[in-house]
Amino acid sequence: MNQSRKRLTQLGISSFLIYPATIKVTHRGSTSLLQTPTDVEVYIDQQQELATLSHWETARWRNVNRCQRLISRRRFAD
């Protein structure tokens, strides 16, 4: 987890540890709670990917991810 937090700091993304073993990441007005170092690495990779996209591509990417999260929540709710 420490390596992941160092990478976040290097990218200018603030993070906080919430016990047990949850990292709270705040970036560009959005907050995420991540459970494992792998989750943090995926988050970093996504943020770096977003940095290379145009404004319209970024909006589309976020909408697709939002829809995927909603679908996954509905599966658990049923």
Backbone bond lengths (Angstrom), bond angles and torsions (degrees), N, CA, C in turn:
res aa  C-N    CA-C-N  psi(-1)  N-CA   C-N-CA  omega(-1)  CA-C   N-CA-C  phi
1 M - - - 1.447 - - 1.527 109.85 -
2 N 1.332 117.25 -35.49 1.451 121.36 -177.51 1.528 111.81 -61.67
3 Q 1.343 117.14 -42.74 1.466 120.98 177.84 1.524 110.41 -61.22
4 S 1.325 116.38 -42.28 1.459 121.30 -179.28 1.524 110.32 -63.15
5 R 1.324 117.82 -42.25 1.464 121.19 179.03 1.521 110.68 -65.61
6 K 1.331 117.76 -36.27 1.463 120.80 177.18 1.527 110.53 -62.61
7 R 1.331 116.90 -42.14 1.468 120.77 178.65 1.521 110.82 -63.30
8 L 1.338 116.73 -41.56 1.467 120.44 177.58 1.527 110.46 -60.29
9 T 1.325 116.83 -45.55 1.457 121.47 -179.74 1.525 111.19 -62.15
10 Q 1.317 117.59 -41.00 1.459 121.87 178.76 1.528 111.51 -61.84
11 L 1.333 116.31 -30.34 1.461 120.82 179.63 1.532 112.00 -88.74
12 G 1.338 117.09 1.87 1.455 120.72 178.74 1.516 113.67 78.28
13 I 1.343 116.84 22.38 1.457 122.42 -179.66 1.522 107.65 -104.03
14 S 1.345 116.21 124.03 1.465 118.65 -179.08 1.520 110.36 -81.42
15 S 1.329 115.54 148.30 1.460 120.20 179.83 1.512 109.66 -145.44
16 F 1.330 116.09 156.32 1.451 123.17 -179.55 1.518 108.43 -138.43
17 L 1.304 117.13 142.66 1.457 120.68 175.31 1.517 109.34 -90.23
18 I 1.322 115.71 134.13 1.448 122.62 174.84 1.524 105.79 -124.15
19 Y 1.295 116.33 122.57 1.455 119.84 -176.59 1.510 111.14 -85.08
20 P 1.323 119.69 144.82 1.459 126.69 3.05 1.524 112.16 -86.34
21 A 1.294 115.17 126.44 1.462 125.90 168.78 1.518 115.54 43.62
22 T 1.320 116.79 52.13 1.457 121.67 173.32 1.511 106.82 -126.72
23 I 1.319 117.04 136.03 1.455 120.59 176.33 1.526 108.21 -110.40
24 K 1.324 115.00 128.28 1.463 121.49 178.62 1.519 107.49 -98.08
25 V 1.332 116.52 119.41 1.453 122.87 -176.76 1.523 108.39 -112.20
26 T 1.330 116.32 129.00 1.456 121.40 176.18 1.513 108.35 -120.73
27 H 1.341 115.81 123.75 1.464 120.88 -178.04 1.516 108.66 -150.75
28 R 1.332 116.36 125.98 1.466 122.58 178.51 1.528 112.48 53.59
29 G 1.312 116.65 42.09 1.452 121.26 176.76 1.518 115.63 78.48
30 S 1.313 117.03 3.07 1.463 121.26 -179.69 1.527 109.27 -113.22
31 T 1.319 116.47 138.22 1.458 121.46 -179.84 1.528 109.88 -116.02
32 S 1.325 115.67 135.24 1.463 121.67 177.98 1.524 108.91 -129.39
33 L 1.318 116.25 144.02 1.459 121.98 173.61 1.528 107.81 -107.72
34 L 1.323 116.84 121.22 1.460 122.02 -175.34 1.525 108.87 -116.68
35 Q 1.327 116.15 137.22 1.461 121.62 -171.74 1.526 114.82 -94.89
36 T 1.326 118.03 -29.81 1.465 120.37 -174.28 1.528 110.25 -133.94
37 P 1.336 116.98 161.50 1.468 119.30 174.73 1.531 111.73 -57.81
38 T 1.317 117.62 -32.80 1.471 120.76 177.94 1.518 110.02 -64.16
39 D 1.335 117.77 -41.17 1.465 121.16 176.65 1.530 110.64 -59.47
40 V 1.338 116.50 -40.57 1.467 120.80 179.73 1.528 109.87 -65.47
41 E 1.319 117.25 -43.41 1.462 120.66 179.72 1.526 111.07 -62.09
42 V 1.337 116.79 -41.95 1.470 121.16 177.71 1.520 109.43 -62.43
43 Y 1.334 117.30 -43.29 1.464 121.85 178.72 1.530 110.75 -59.68
44 I 1.334 116.35 -46.46 1.470 120.97 179.47 1.522 110.24 -60.88
45 D 1.329 116.59 -46.34 1.466 120.14 179.22 1.519 111.15 -59.55
46 Q 1.345 117.03 -40.78 1.459 120.78 178.83 1.525 110.87 -64.72
47 Q 1.331 117.05 -41.69 1.462 120.32 -179.78 1.521 110.89 -65.57
48 Q 1.333 116.93 -38.69 1.464 120.09 178.17 1.528 110.32 -68.27
49 E 1.335 117.45 -36.76 1.461 121.32 177.25 1.520 109.74 -65.13
50 L 1.329 116.97 -43.78 1.466 121.01 179.28 1.527 111.47 -61.37
51 A 1.330 116.96 -34.38 1.463 120.84 -178.43 1.529 111.71 -64.57
52 T 1.324 116.88 -22.84 1.470 120.05 -178.38 1.527 112.67 -93.43
53 L 1.340 117.52 -7.62 1.459 120.98 -176.77 1.527 111.14 -90.53
54 S 1.326 115.76 156.74 1.455 120.32 173.87 1.529 109.48 -73.55
55 H 1.314 116.78 171.43 1.466 121.63 179.47 1.525 111.00 -56.40
56 W 1.328 118.31 -46.61 1.473 121.92 -177.00 1.516 111.60 -69.71
57 E 1.319 116.71 -38.44 1.463 119.79 177.15 1.524 110.86 -65.29
58 T 1.339 116.85 -37.97 1.464 121.39 178.50 1.521 110.42 -63.99
59 A 1.334 117.10 -45.33 1.468 120.87 179.52 1.524 110.35 -61.08
60 R 1.329 117.46 -42.77 1.466 121.10 178.81 1.524 110.59 -63.43
61 W 1.328 117.75 -44.67 1.463 122.71 -179.56 1.521 109.83 -59.61
62 R 1.336 117.45 -44.88 1.466 120.84 -179.37 1.522 111.13 -65.22
63 N 1.332 117.48 -39.71 1.461 120.38 179.40 1.529 111.28 -64.59
64 V 1.315 117.34 -41.21 1.468 121.07 178.54 1.526 109.51 -62.82
65 N 1.346 117.48 -46.10 1.468 120.61 179.24 1.521 111.50 -63.45
66 R 1.320 117.64 -39.89 1.470 121.64 178.65 1.520 110.12 -61.23
67 C 1.331 116.78 -44.00 1.471 121.09 178.86 1.528 110.94 -63.68
68 Q 1.323 117.03 -41.77 1.464 120.51 179.56 1.530 110.89 -62.61
69 R 1.347 117.63 -40.23 1.466 120.75 178.56 1.522 110.89 -65.31
70 L 1.347 116.78 -41.02 1.469 119.91 179.45 1.521 111.38 -64.01
71 I 1.323 116.44 -42.05 1.466 121.00 178.93 1.532 109.42 -62.07
72 S 1.314 116.55 -45.12 1.453 120.71 -178.64 1.529 111.32 -65.25
73 R 1.320 118.73 -37.21 1.473 121.34 176.51 1.514 111.42 -65.20
74 R 1.314 116.77 -39.26 1.464 120.34 -179.95 1.525 110.92 -65.49
75 R 1.324 116.97 -35.60 1.462 120.13 178.83 1.521 110.68 -62.07
76 F 1.340 116.16 -41.15 1.463 120.68 -179.18 1.528 110.96 -72.67
77 A 1.322 117.16 -28.79 1.462 120.57 -177.33 1.533 111.48 -74.61
78 D 1.328 116.78 -26.76 1.489 120.21 -177.72 1.489 112.62 -75.07
